[in-house]
Structure formats: C-alpha cells, structure tokens
C-alpha cells in the first residue's frame, strides 16, 4: 500500500506551497496585528488568537519573495511549532491535497541560499509542483539579527 | 543500620554521649542513606541492595567512643522523664517505617497508637536535644531530627493512606493545573476589562450593576488563584541548615542559622527564580563572611557565627535579608582591588562612598577572597546573583560594618504574572510600562516646551527640580514612523514619563499617556527574544495586543546606562566628588559648535596659544614643538565629531589662514597633551551640584555652572579615543582606530 499524506496548501507570489496538515492548527482571515518595532523583518507582528498571543511571520519575507502587493490582505495559517503556535502570513489559501510519497523529490541542487534550508522538497502534482515547507526551519529563520524596520 | 543509628540516638538521649560535629555528620549521612533506601523502595516497591558498611562502622565506632567520652562528660543536661517517653515513641515509629517494614498491619497499629503524641513529640525532642547540645551546632541536629521525623511521618502517611482513607485538609494539585487556572483567570481579567469598557459607554443601569459585580468577583478570583500559587519561603529555606553545615564544616567554621518569617509567601515562579541566588548568598556568607572560630574568639565574639535569614513583606514587595555577624566587608581591600582590576580609577576610588564601594562586589569578575576555595572566590556569583534577581524585577543591596557583619538585602516583587502598568501611546500603538520602574509623569504645556527642554550638544534634557533629566523619545528609539494623525491631534504638549533604570533616571517622551491597568504578562516567543526593548506582551481591554516595554533594555538601547554599569560608577564618583568638595574651580571654554564645556582647573597644566604655522603633521596627528618636546595636539572637534565625518576631519591639516589655536596643556599618566579648543571663556568657582548624566562619549556629565548647562570633559576618555597615548610611530593605524 502506498503511503499518502495530506497537505494544507497556499499560494505565495503564485507559487504553490504546502505544510503537513497535522501541523496546522487553523486558518484565519486577516487579523488585527500589533507591529513590533525593532523586531526582525520577517516578524510582522503579534496577533491575539483567542487570548493567546501568536507571532505572525511573513512567509514572503522568509522566502525572499518580495513584498505583498498593496491592497491584498494576508491570510493566517496558524501552525503548531516547538515553541507554541505561530501564524504564517500567506497570500491565498489553496485546497487540502493528498499526495503519495512517490511523487516527492528533493529540491534541485541549483536551489541555493537560505531558502533551500526551508524547502524540504517538492511534490509533483498533476499540473504543477507543490513546495513542501519545513515549519520548524521557517520559524527558526526569524531568529535573525535585529533589523531596522518592522515590515508589514 | 537504622538500628545502629537508633542506638546512638538512645545513648544521646540518656546523656551517655555528648553531641559533637563528628557525630552529627554520621547521623546526617545515616539520614541520607535512609532517604536513599526509601527512594529505592518508592521506585521498586521492595528493599534495595544498599549496604553501608563504612557508615555502619563509623556509627558503631562512635558509639564505642561515645561510651567512654560520654561517661567523662557525665549527664550533659537535665532530662525530664516525660520527655523520654515521646522520644521512645518516635523511635518506635522510626523503626518500622525507616527500617522499611512494609507489612501494613503492625505499622498501622503503631501509627494509630502514636497518632496522639505525634503532634507534640517534635517539641520535646527539640527541647531535649537543645539541652543536650553543649557543643556547637545544636540547630543542625534539630533540623536533622525534624527532617528524620518528617521522613518518618511521610512514610507513615504513605502507609496510612494505603490502609485507610484519611480525610485530609489539603489536597495535592498539579502545577500545570494551577498554571492553566492562572491563564484562564488572566483571560477573565481581560474579558472583564473589555466588559467594563463597553458598559461604561452603554446607558443601562442593569448592565452596569452586573459588570460591577463581575468586576469584583474577577478581582477576588484573581487574588484567590494567585494565592494558590503562593508558597512560603520556608520551602526553600529548609535546605539551608544542611547547606550551611556542609559549607561550614568544609572550611572549619562553626555557624548557627536562624530564620525569621519562614511563612512569608511568594509566587511559585519567583520562589524558583530566587532559590539559586539565595543559596549562593548563604554559601557566600558562610565562606567569606564568618571568620574562623579562633579569629572570632580573638575578636571577642562567640565561637559560633550567626547567620540570620529574614523575610518580610514591605510595600508590595518581599524583602529577604541574609545577615551574618562575621568580619564584614573590607572597604580598603575592595577599593584596592577595584583599582587593580581597572574597574574604577584611583581618583574615583577615593571619592566613592562606603556603600558604593560595597556594591562593587556585584560587578562581574570581582572577588575579594584572598584565596579561591571550592565554594567561592571565583569571581562569578555575585554578579550572577544580581542579574538573576534583576531579571525578576528585584534589587540587591549590601550593607556592612567592619568587624560586625554583613547584610545582603534582596527585594523582589510578589508575583510576575499580573502587574500594574502604565499604558502609553506612541506612533499609534500602545505600550505598557511596568509600574515598578515608574517615578512620575510630567506634562509640558505647549508654551512650556520651548524653554523646558534644553539641548546639550543637540541632545535634549529637561530640568526636573534642578536636575538635568536626559530625554529619550520613544518613537525615535523604536524607529517608529511619525504618526501624522497623532501629530495633528496633539496640541504640541510633551508628555514625559520619568523612569528609573538601574539607579539612573531618564525621561521617556511619548505621544499620549492613557491609563494605568493591571495587565497579564505573556512572554515573547523566541523569534522576538532578541529584541531587548520589550519584556513581554499583553492583551488590552479591546482585544488588541500591546507590547510591554523593558525599561532596562530601553535605557541600554538609548545609552542611558551601559551594560557594564561603568557609566553609573563614573557618575557616582562624580557625585561623591560634588558632596566631598563644596566648591570646585573650573576652566570654562567653548568647544566645537560653540558648546559650553569645562574641565577641572586642577587637571590643567598650562594654557597656550600657538600660531597655525607652528602646527606640524605627524601622519594624521597634529603635533607641535613645545619646550623641546613633541606635544601631540588633540582636537576636540575631531573627538566629538560625528562618526561619519571623523576620518575626513582627522586628516585635515590646519587651515593656514586661521588665527592662532588655543591649547589646554594637560598632563596624563606622565605625558603632556594639548587639547585644541575653540576659545577659552573663563575660570569660575562653582558648586556645580546640578548635574545630569552624559549624553555622549568623552563627556563625564553635564552640569550647571554659572546658570548655564556645561559639559564636563572626560580627559582620559578623550585621550583614549584619540589614541595619542600610543606611540606616534603608530599613526598609520591610528586613523582607523579613531574611526572605530
């Protein structure tokens, strides 16, 4: 029997990404955010998620994809990490897809830089590729040095 | 083995033996051994394969020795026969329980039989042992006996609970349950705040009455839940007698420990946080504070040193004092050591008050121990104690009288989870400032702003009752974008929050001061741990998240305090100077940009004037020939220049057409240097007691001389930054260093 796993997918700059569904706590529309001055640029701010304070991480900044176009609201994918819940800001939410392990492939050697550490690999879907995101790595990426601007 | 120990105790009881440290050690190790066995039983359910032949041998030997010496000593104290009876009972319990007799029925029988005297038995035993202990550490035995009894009682209770359902007045609750409860109450407090906010806008008396009641209930519930987290400080103190005993024995001292206010309650998290610092302080007191018995006798004191632990509530904080009656801190040695280590200059050392000198022991790497022992004197410790205590919002202070003893006072807040805070707005976002750091609020009306805020070389200060208060603009420190809406709304008034950070005061300028609120502190996630200006976050009444400012971190960022506290020391030294000498003579001169500056006249050797033609370049260093020597010229405008302009300014030769340059010749460490200034102003005598901390490098502090704000120059710092003390042949590298 072929092992399958479910992924929650979302779009960032028209690219399809996925995180394992079992790591996802919930998906929320854009929430009121408190920005954190002097914080690393990837940290967009803090969100009050039913009394729990959750750090929002802008995945576009993490993956070096440039700023989100003005006027588009980000969606929150709240994932559970070692250090409690973290909200990943994405452009658009996709479907939940079920993939077989056989369609997985490691990222090509030509993918380099910090981004490579965060992308475990891709699943070859019928019509396109789904990037598999390493949640823990993505969260660790935010521990970078203090930067000047708190990006939104 | 328990049997041997019991025999020993019996002899003690009968007065055949006198208690001595050796015996106590043996008894204590017996207790340890028994504890280990009990642990084994707890884990496996049956006897462990423990055997302590050595210990048994010691105990037996002691018993033999004891018979001899005991006879000589005679009966050591009067023992009432009624005291023997309960003690015997205690032993009865001890045997089955400690000797791991897990057969329930006889044990139960015995425990039921002894239940009545159980409560009273501790007292007489204590009394008896105190009477017996002519030798030094009766208190340790007391503690040990209590510990044994507790063990016994514990074991007994376990057995009891197995055999019948005892109705207990206390129940055990998991810490995680309490934590969860605490979080929920936190939520409730937030919801209540929201409710109050809404009900205040709605004209409905019914709703308002209900929300008021909910308000009261929530407050009480909050207090109640807080109480469940409270623990008496005695919980961590109980291990100290043993610690003290071990340390004292290790360094050949005799120490008795006394405790006052064991029942003082503290939040669980705080108890955990102060455990290690307190242990360190106690060990320190025994190792450094209390002298050897011989020295004590020589000094006319009791052979046995006293260590007193005191805890009490005061002003919403808990004070913990650790007092010893030892030698006290040696002020002179501290001074010398501090100067040797380069922590302070010799000049500063002579000016510092006793108390400031004592507090030097909290600096990293500072130890006065003549020799390093395995306990202390490694130079780590006191600074860690201070950091740990400050981490939970507390303070440490030390007081000492030579030859009479030392007192270390630790002040800590009751709880960390919910704190009162001042909420301010800046750049459109709200920030909470913990009330503990708050001193006062100052509002400058628009027409006062102009004359209220003065500039020291571009750095804003405010005169608060004659003292200069450095101002920190929150929006600048946090690099917030200017909020146009707020700017438009504001009437030009300036709100200053006067804050205290590590004994320094500064004014934080914010857009708006909202209100004080009880906030629930939520820690920041690791992604934001690097941001030192925030201590945590909290959810406000309207459900939005607000950040809690870390006043200490903010002050460090703004440069009000430096991490090594050296600035504070300099400032203190300067303050001490001001109090020790009423009037000082200053040389006033104009620095770059016509700023008013001064140095103490005593530091000046000569005033000179050189034509520009006499100035020569040695690399990028200006020099001149002066009395047959090469006099390096340090240009103040370069030293004080903005970093980016420094290199350019440094390399510029003197402009040929400018007039003669004014030079202050100063001697520093046996060499002469020329300080190039714009213009000499005056020599004045002034008290100069209105001062404020420096706002930039190379300045010691700002001071009011002749009714005007004047900057006092820090000559050693200037020479250091100009690096002229290095040999002139190294000028090639010099420019780079200066830029750094």
Interface residues (C-beta under 8 A of the other chain):
Chain A: X32 X33 X34 X35 X36 X37 X38 X39 X40 X42 X43 X45 X46 X47 X48 X51 X53 X55 X57 X83 X84 X86 X139 X142 X143 X145 X146 X148 X149
Chain B: X183 X186 X187 X190 X427 X429 X478 X479 X480 X522 X524 X525 X526 X527 X528 X529 X530 X531 X533 X534 X537 X538 X539 X543 X544 X545 X546 X547
